[in-house]
Amino acid sequence: MQRKNNHARPDLPLAQTTETARARLQIPRGTEQLLQEEALLHRFVVRTLEDLYLSQGYLPVQTPVFDFFDIYRPLLDPAVQAKTYRLVDREGDILMLRSDITLFLAKQLGTTVAPEDLPLRVFYADTILRHEGQEDISHDEYFQAGVELLGLPGPEGDLEILTLLAHTLSLFDLPPHTLHIGSKRLFSLAFSSLPDGLSSRIAHAIATRDRSLFTRILTQAGWDERDIENHRRLFWFIGEPGEIPTLTSLVRDLPTALGEEVAALASLVEALTSQGVPGSLLRIDLSETGGQDYYTGIAFRVYVEGADAAVVSGGRYDSLLSYFGLECPSVGYSLMLRKLEPLIRDPHRFIPPSILARIRKERI
């Protein structure tokens, strides 16, 4: 009797062999593929961004797909490390797949750029991979596009980056969306006395607006009830530019340094509106404390109606490049294009009419 062969025969197409072999035709969980018009839209969206950023003096850069994990380990908190895909090379070194282009770019620029090259403006468009858990398995693979501005400190650099982001968003014809601007520096000033472990828990309580957890952590840390409530009211604040007076009133009974940082944030938002950025787009949101440990100043995200998470994130990171040898203030943002592209209300605006006409003709 002939034994049944459970393996794919090399002389047959894979689709005609066993069920196990056919299953291998599927792409790995959490990855994605783009076909036909979806891929065409993606190509022209990237091209549109490239044209915009080149016109503003930003030059293209390319980072490696993987790098040595141990170089970045000190910059990654345990939660981020858990989301990072790693592998072992033939020499036994642990490598990490690119999960954050800014991080890889910091090493690349920090080891090659000289102080006399600053300020430097760069942009990128590439894939990242990070594990997002069972509840969001479709989003392990992303396509990031973004810009980084190196060597321009404080308000001047922040204003340039946020104005460019507002211009970028105007290209997409998105559903209702808002740009939420907060401050990692404000958070650090407010909670500098807390140990690192408690600091991260406070950040989580603020982000999730968990008043009970916020109060419990600070009570255990020895804070009095009045200080706890004053800080809670401040970090729960979300408002439009017209509500800046309300925000200012929240810091009257808090340390001077917090008041100065709030005033700087308010001035930045006012400068954005004076540059023509619609006030309806902007929110001062002090629960935005930065999604990355390396942020040191402003932190911001863009939320769009219909998206399950932010489609843009960014901030200032004045200390990151010094880890790689270059003392350099920096600020930038990343767009998650695979989250953003399905939300475009008129995707055909990106595709030349001649190409669209040809596609439609071939379908008839």
Contacts in CASP RR format, 6 or more apart in sequence:
PFRMAT RR
TARGET T0000
AUTHOR 0000-0000-0000
METHOD contacts of the structure
MODEL  1
MQRKNNHARPDLPLAQTTETARARLQIPRGTEQLLQEEALLHRFVVRTLE
DLYLSQGYLPVQTPVFDFFDIYRPLLDPAVQAKTYRLVDREGDILMLRSD
ITLFLAKQLGTTVAPEDLPLRVFYADTILRHEGQEDISHDEYFQAGVELL
GLPGPEGDLEILTLLAHTLSLFDLPPHTLHIGSKRLFSLAFSSLPDGLSS
RIAHAIATRDRSLFTRILTQAGWDERDIENHRRLFWFIGEPGEIPTLTSL
VRDLPTALGEEVAALASLVEALTSQGVPGSLLRIDLSETGGQDYYTGIAF
RVYVEGADAAVVSGGRYDSLLSYFGLECPSVGYSLMLRKLEPLIRDPHRF
IPPSILARIRKERI
6 18 0 8 1.000
6 20 0 8 1.000
7 17 0 8 1.000
7 18 0 8 1.000
7 21 0 8 1.000
8 14 0 8 1.000
8 17 0 8 1.000
8 18 0 8 1.000
8 21 0 8 1.000
9 17 0 8 1.000
14 21 0 8 1.000
14 22 0 8 1.000
14 24 0 8 1.000
14 25 0 8 1.000
15 22 0 8 1.000
15 25 0 8 1.000
27 33 0 8 1.000
29 137 0 8 1.000
29 140 0 8 1.000
30 137 0 8 1.000
30 138 0 8 1.000
30 139 0 8 1.000
30 140 0 8 1.000
30 141 0 8 1.000
31 140 0 8 1.000
31 141 0 8 1.000
32 138 0 8 1.000
32 141 0 8 1.000
32 338 0 8 1.000
34 42 0 8 1.000
37 347 0 8 1.000
37 359 0 8 1.000
38 341 0 8 1.000
40 351 0 8 1.000
40 355 0 8 1.000
40 359 0 8 1.000
41 341 0 8 1.000
41 344 0 8 1.000
41 347 0 8 1.000
41 350 0 8 1.000
41 351 0 8 1.000
42 143 0 8 1.000
42 337 0 8 1.000
42 338 0 8 1.000
42 341 0 8 1.000
44 350 0 8 1.000
44 351 0 8 1.000
44 352 0 8 1.000
45 337 0 8 1.000
45 341 0 8 1.000
45 344 0 8 1.000
45 350 0 8 1.000
46 125 0 8 1.000
46 145 0 8 1.000
46 337 0 8 1.000
48 171 0 8 1.000
48 350 0 8 1.000
49 123 0 8 1.000
49 125 0 8 1.000
49 145 0 8 1.000
49 146 0 8 1.000
49 168 0 8 1.000
49 171 0 8 1.000
49 335 0 8 1.000
50 60 0 8 1.000
50 123 0 8 1.000
50 125 0 8 1.000
52 167 0 8 1.000
52 168 0 8 1.000
52 171 0 8 1.000
53 123 0 8 1.000
53 146 0 8 1.000
53 147 0 8 1.000
53 164 0 8 1.000
54 60 0 8 1.000
54 123 0 8 1.000
56 121 0 8 1.000
56 164 0 8 1.000
57 121 0 8 1.000
58 121 0 8 1.000
58 122 0 8 1.000
58 123 0 8 1.000
58 147 0 8 1.000
59 120 0 8 1.000
59 121 0 8 1.000
59 122 0 8 1.000
59 123 0 8 1.000
60 122 0 8 1.000
60 123 0 8 1.000
60 124 0 8 1.000
61 105 0 8 1.000
61 108 0 8 1.000
61 109 0 8 1.000
61 122 0 8 1.000
61 123 0 8 1.000
61 124 0 8 1.000
62 124 0 8 1.000
62 126 0 8 1.000
63 98 0 8 1.000
63 101 0 8 1.000
63 104 0 8 1.000
63 105 0 8 1.000
63 108 0 8 1.000
63 124 0 8 1.000
63 126 0 8 1.000
64 98 0 8 1.000
64 104 0 8 1.000
65 97 0 8 1.000
65 98 0 8 1.000
66 87 0 8 1.000
66 95 0 8 1.000
66 96 0 8 1.000
66 97 0 8 1.000
66 98 0 8 1.000
67 95 0 8 1.000
67 96 0 8 1.000
67 98 0 8 1.000
67 104 0 8 1.000
67 107 0 8 1.000
68 93 0 8 1.000
68 94 0 8 1.000
68 95 0 8 1.000
68 96 0 8 1.000
69 84 0 8 1.000
69 86 0 8 1.000
69 94 0 8 1.000
69 95 0 8 1.000
69 96 0 8 1.000
70 94 0 8 1.000
71 107 0 8 1.000
72 96 0 8 1.000
72 103 0 8 1.000
72 107 0 8 1.000
73 81 0 8 1.000
74 323 0 8 1.000
75 103 0 8 1.000
75 293 0 8 1.000
75 294 0 8 1.000
75 320 0 8 1.000
75 323 0 8 1.000
76 84 0 8 1.000
76 293 0 8 1.000
77 200 0 8 1.000
77 293 0 8 1.000
80 99 0 8 1.000
80 292 0 8 1.000
80 293 0 8 1.000
82 131 0 8 1.000
83 99 0 8 1.000
83 130 0 8 1.000
83 131 0 8 1.000
83 132 0 8 1.000
84 96 0 8 1.000
84 97 0 8 1.000
84 99 0 8 1.000
84 130 0 8 1.000
84 131 0 8 1.000
85 96 0 8 1.000
85 97 0 8 1.000
85 99 0 8 1.000
85 129 0 8 1.000
85 130 0 8 1.000
85 131 0 8 1.000
86 94 0 8 1.000
86 95 0 8 1.000
86 96 0 8 1.000
86 97 0 8 1.000
87 94 0 8 1.000
87 95 0 8 1.000
87 97 0 8 1.000
88 94 0 8 1.000
88 95 0 8 1.000
89 95 0 8 1.000
97 129 0 8 1.000
98 104 0 8 1.000
98 126 0 8 1.000
98 127 0 8 1.000
98 128 0 8 1.000
98 129 0 8 1.000
99 128 0 8 1.000
99 129 0 8 1.000
99 130 0 8 1.000
100 128 0 8 1.000
100 130 0 8 1.000
100 292 0 8 1.000
101 124 0 8 1.000
101 126 0 8 1.000
101 128 0 8 1.000
101 144 0 8 1.000
101 146 0 8 1.000
101 334 0 8 1.000
102 148 0 8 1.000
102 292 0 8 1.000
102 317 0 8 1.000
102 320 0 8 1.000
102 332 0 8 1.000
102 334 0 8 1.000
103 294 0 8 1.000
103 320 0 8 1.000
105 122 0 8 1.000
105 124 0 8 1.000
105 148 0 8 1.000
106 317 0 8 1.000
106 320 0 8 1.000
106 321 0 8 1.000
106 323 0 8 1.000
106 324 0 8 1.000
106 330 0 8 1.000
107 324 0 8 1.000
109 120 0 8 1.000
109 122 0 8 1.000
109 148 0 8 1.000
109 150 0 8 1.000
109 321 0 8 1.000
109 324 0 8 1.000
109 326 0 8 1.000
110 321 0 8 1.000
110 324 0 8 1.000
110 325 0 8 1.000
110 326 0 8 1.000
110 328 0 8 1.000
111 324 0 8 1.000
111 325 0 8 1.000
111 326 0 8 1.000
113 120 0 8 1.000
113 150 0 8 1.000
113 326 0 8 1.000
113 328 0 8 1.000
115 326 0 8 1.000
115 327 0 8 1.000
115 328 0 8 1.000
118 150 0 8 1.000
118 151 0 8 1.000
118 152 0 8 1.000
118 328 0 8 1.000
119 149 0 8 1.000
119 150 0 8 1.000
119 151 0 8 1.000
119 152 0 8 1.000
120 149 0 8 1.000
120 150 0 8 1.000
120 151 0 8 1.000
121 147 0 8 1.000
121 148 0 8 1.000
121 149 0 8 1.000
121 150 0 8 1.000
122 147 0 8 1.000
122 148 0 8 1.000
122 150 0 8 1.000
123 145 0 8 1.000
123 146 0 8 1.000
123 147 0 8 1.000
123 148 0 8 1.000
124 144 0 8 1.000
124 145 0 8 1.000
124 146 0 8 1.000
124 147 0 8 1.000
124 148 0 8 1.000
125 143 0 8 1.000
125 144 0 8 1.000
125 145 0 8 1.000
125 146 0 8 1.000
125 337 0 8 1.000
126 143 0 8 1.000
126 144 0 8 1.000
126 145 0 8 1.000
127 141 0 8 1.000
127 142 0 8 1.000
127 143 0 8 1.000
127 144 0 8 1.000
128 141 0 8 1.000
128 142 0 8 1.000
128 143 0 8 1.000
128 144 0 8 1.000
129 140 0 8 1.000
129 141 0 8 1.000
129 142 0 8 1.000
130 140 0 8 1.000
130 142 0 8 1.000
131 140 0 8 1.000
132 139 0 8 1.000
132 140 0 8 1.000
133 140 0 8 1.000
136 308 0 8 1.000
139 338 0 8 1.000
139 339 0 8 1.000
141 338 0 8 1.000
142 336 0 8 1.000
142 337 0 8 1.000
142 338 0 8 1.000
142 339 0 8 1.000
143 336 0 8 1.000
143 337 0 8 1.000
143 338 0 8 1.000
144 334 0 8 1.000
144 335 0 8 1.000
144 336 0 8 1.000
144 337 0 8 1.000
145 334 0 8 1.000
145 335 0 8 1.000
145 337 0 8 1.000
146 332 0 8 1.000
146 333 0 8 1.000
146 334 0 8 1.000
146 335 0 8 1.000
147 161 0 8 1.000
147 164 0 8 1.000
147 332 0 8 1.000
147 333 0 8 1.000
148 330 0 8 1.000
148 331 0 8 1.000
148 332 0 8 1.000
149 157 0 8 1.000
149 160 0 8 1.000
149 161 0 8 1.000
149 330 0 8 1.000
149 331 0 8 1.000
149 332 0 8 1.000
150 321 0 8 1.000
150 328 0 8 1.000
150 329 0 8 1.000
150 330 0 8 1.000
151 328 0 8 1.000
151 329 0 8 1.000
151 330 0 8 1.000
152 160 0 8 1.000
152 329 0 8 1.000
152 331 0 8 1.000
153 318 0 8 1.000
153 329 0 8 1.000
154 316 0 8 1.000
154 329 0 8 1.000
154 331 0 8 1.000
155 264 0 8 1.000
155 267 0 8 1.000
155 268 0 8 1.000
155 271 0 8 1.000
157 331 0 8 1.000
158 268 0 8 1.000
158 298 0 8 1.000
158 316 0 8 1.000
158 331 0 8 1.000
159 268 0 8 1.000
159 271 0 8 1.000
159 272 0 8 1.000
159 275 0 8 1.000
161 315 0 8 1.000
161 331 0 8 1.000
161 332 0 8 1.000
161 333 0 8 1.000
162 179 0 8 1.000
162 181 0 8 1.000
162 268 0 8 1.000
162 272 0 8 1.000
162 277 0 8 1.000
162 298 0 8 1.000
162 300 0 8 1.000
163 272 0 8 1.000
163 275 0 8 1.000
163 277 0 8 1.000
165 179 0 8 1.000
165 300 0 8 1.000
165 302 0 8 1.000
165 312 0 8 1.000
165 333 0 8 1.000
166 179 0 8 1.000
166 272 0 8 1.000
166 277 0 8 1.000
166 278 0 8 1.000
166 281 0 8 1.000
168 335 0 8 1.000
169 177 0 8 1.000
169 179 0 8 1.000
169 281 0 8 1.000
169 302 0 8 1.000
169 312 0 8 1.000
172 340 0 8 1.000
172 343 0 8 1.000
172 344 0 8 1.000
173 344 0 8 1.000
173 345 0 8 1.000
173 346 0 8 1.000
173 349 0 8 1.000
174 304 0 8 1.000
174 340 0 8 1.000
174 343 0 8 1.000
174 344 0 8 1.000
174 345 0 8 1.000
175 304 0 8 1.000
175 305 0 8 1.000
175 306 0 8 1.000
175 343 0 8 1.000
175 345 0 8 1.000
176 304 0 8 1.000
176 305 0 8 1.000
177 281 0 8 1.000
177 302 0 8 1.000
177 303 0 8 1.000
177 304 0 8 1.000
177 305 0 8 1.000
177 311 0 8 1.000
178 281 0 8 1.000
178 282 0 8 1.000
178 283 0 8 1.000
178 302 0 8 1.000
178 303 0 8 1.000
179 281 0 8 1.000
179 282 0 8 1.000
179 283 0 8 1.000
179 300 0 8 1.000
179 301 0 8 1.000
179 302 0 8 1.000
179 312 0 8 1.000
180 238 0 8 1.000
180 283 0 8 1.000
180 285 0 8 1.000
180 288 0 8 1.000
180 300 0 8 1.000
180 301 0 8 1.000
180 302 0 8 1.000
180 303 0 8 1.000
181 265 0 8 1.000
181 268 0 8 1.000
181 269 0 8 1.000
181 282 0 8 1.000
181 283 0 8 1.000
181 284 0 8 1.000
181 285 0 8 1.000
181 288 0 8 1.000
181 298 0 8 1.000
181 299 0 8 1.000
181 300 0 8 1.000
182 265 0 8 1.000
182 284 0 8 1.000
182 285 0 8 1.000
182 286 0 8 1.000
182 287 0 8 1.000
182 288 0 8 1.000
182 289 0 8 1.000
182 290 0 8 1.000
182 298 0 8 1.000
182 299 0 8 1.000
182 300 0 8 1.000
183 261 0 8 1.000
183 265 0 8 1.000
183 286 0 8 1.000
183 288 0 8 1.000
183 289 0 8 1.000
183 297 0 8 1.000
183 298 0 8 1.000
183 299 0 8 1.000
184 289 0 8 1.000
184 290 0 8 1.000
184 295 0 8 1.000
184 296 0 8 1.000
184 297 0 8 1.000
184 298 0 8 1.000
184 299 0 8 1.000
184 315 0 8 1.000
184 316 0 8 1.000
185 261 0 8 1.000
185 296 0 8 1.000
185 297 0 8 1.000
185 298 0 8 1.000
186 258 0 8 1.000
186 261 0 8 1.000
186 262 0 8 1.000
186 265 0 8 1.000
186 286 0 8 1.000
186 289 0 8 1.000
187 203 0 8 1.000
187 206 0 8 1.000
187 235 0 8 1.000
187 289 0 8 1.000
187 290 0 8 1.000
188 296 0 8 1.000
189 255 0 8 1.000
189 257 0 8 1.000
189 258 0 8 1.000
189 261 0 8 1.000
190 231 0 8 1.000
190 234 0 8 1.000
190 235 0 8 1.000
190 254 0 8 1.000
190 258 0 8 1.000
191 198 0 8 1.000
191 199 0 8 1.000
191 202 0 8 1.000
193 221 0 8 1.000
194 202 0 8 1.000
194 221 0 8 1.000
198 217 0 8 1.000
198 221 0 8 1.000
201 213 0 8 1.000
201 217 0 8 1.000
202 214 0 8 1.000
202 217 0 8 1.000
202 218 0 8 1.000
203 289 0 8 1.000
204 210 0 8 1.000
204 213 0 8 1.000
205 211 0 8 1.000
205 213 0 8 1.000
205 214 0 8 1.000
205 217 0 8 1.000
206 214 0 8 1.000
206 235 0 8 1.000
206 236 0 8 1.000
206 286 0 8 1.000
206 287 0 8 1.000
206 289 0 8 1.000
207 287 0 8 1.000
207 289 0 8 1.000
209 236 0 8 1.000
209 287 0 8 1.000
211 232 0 8 1.000
214 228 0 8 1.000
214 232 0 8 1.000
215 228 0 8 1.000
215 232 0 8 1.000
218 227 0 8 1.000
218 228 0 8 1.000
218 231 0 8 1.000
219 225 0 8 1.000
219 228 0 8 1.000
230 250 0 8 1.000
230 253 0 8 1.000
230 254 0 8 1.000
231 254 0 8 1.000
233 250 0 8 1.000
234 250 0 8 1.000
234 251 0 8 1.000
234 254 0 8 1.000
234 258 0 8 1.000
234 262 0 8 1.000
234 286 0 8 1.000
235 286 0 8 1.000
235 287 0 8 1.000
235 289 0 8 1.000
236 286 0 8 1.000
236 287 0 8 1.000
237 246 0 8 1.000
237 247 0 8 1.000
237 250 0 8 1.000
237 284 0 8 1.000
237 285 0 8 1.000
237 286 0 8 1.000
238 283 0 8 1.000
238 284 0 8 1.000
238 285 0 8 1.000
238 286 0 8 1.000
238 287 0 8 1.000
239 246 0 8 1.000
239 247 0 8 1.000
239 283 0 8 1.000
239 284 0 8 1.000
239 285 0 8 1.000
240 279 0 8 1.000
240 280 0 8 1.000
240 282 0 8 1.000
240 283 0 8 1.000
240 284 0 8 1.000
241 269 0 8 1.000
241 270 0 8 1.000
241 273 0 8 1.000
241 279 0 8 1.000
241 282 0 8 1.000
241 284 0 8 1.000
243 284 0 8 1.000
244 266 0 8 1.000
244 269 0 8 1.000
244 270 0 8 1.000
244 284 0 8 1.000
247 262 0 8 1.000
247 266 0 8 1.000
247 284 0 8 1.000
248 262 0 8 1.000
248 263 0 8 1.000
248 266 0 8 1.000
250 262 0 8 1.000
251 258 0 8 1.000
251 259 0 8 1.000
251 262 0 8 1.000
265 284 0 8 1.000
265 298 0 8 1.000
266 284 0 8 1.000
268 298 0 8 1.000
269 282 0 8 1.000
269 284 0 8 1.000
272 279 0 8 1.000
272 282 0 8 1.000
273 279 0 8 1.000
273 282 0 8 1.000
288 299 0 8 1.000
288 300 0 8 1.000
288 301 0 8 1.000
289 299 0 8 1.000
290 299 0 8 1.000
290 313 0 8 1.000
290 314 0 8 1.000
290 315 0 8 1.000
291 299 0 8 1.000
291 313 0 8 1.000
292 317 0 8 1.000
294 317 0 8 1.000
294 319 0 8 1.000
294 320 0 8 1.000
295 314 0 8 1.000
295 315 0 8 1.000
295 316 0 8 1.000
295 317 0 8 1.000
296 316 0 8 1.000
296 317 0 8 1.000
296 318 0 8 1.000
296 319 0 8 1.000
297 315 0 8 1.000
297 316 0 8 1.000
297 317 0 8 1.000
297 318 0 8 1.000
298 315 0 8 1.000
298 316 0 8 1.000
298 331 0 8 1.000
299 314 0 8 1.000
299 315 0 8 1.000
299 316 0 8 1.000
300 312 0 8 1.000
300 313 0 8 1.000
300 314 0 8 1.000
300 315 0 8 1.000
300 333 0 8 1.000
301 310 0 8 1.000
301 312 0 8 1.000
301 313 0 8 1.000
301 314 0 8 1.000
302 310 0 8 1.000
302 311 0 8 1.000
302 312 0 8 1.000
302 313 0 8 1.000
303 310 0 8 1.000
303 311 0 8 1.000
304 311 0 8 1.000
304 340 0 8 1.000
304 343 0 8 1.000
306 343 0 8 1.000
307 339 0 8 1.000
307 340 0 8 1.000
307 343 0 8 1.000
309 339 0 8 1.000
310 336 0 8 1.000
311 335 0 8 1.000
311 336 0 8 1.000
311 339 0 8 1.000
311 340 0 8 1.000
311 343 0 8 1.000
312 333 0 8 1.000
312 334 0 8 1.000
312 335 0 8 1.000
312 336 0 8 1.000
312 340 0 8 1.000
313 333 0 8 1.000
313 334 0 8 1.000
313 336 0 8 1.000
314 331 0 8 1.000
314 332 0 8 1.000
314 333 0 8 1.000
314 334 0 8 1.000
315 331 0 8 1.000
315 332 0 8 1.000
315 333 0 8 1.000
316 329 0 8 1.000
316 330 0 8 1.000
316 331 0 8 1.000
316 332 0 8 1.000
317 330 0 8 1.000
317 331 0 8 1.000
318 328 0 8 1.000
318 329 0 8 1.000
318 330 0 8 1.000
320 330 0 8 1.000
321 327 0 8 1.000
321 328 0 8 1.000
321 330 0 8 1.000
322 328 0 8 1.000
341 347 0 8 1.000
344 350 0 8 1.000
348 356 0 8 1.000
END
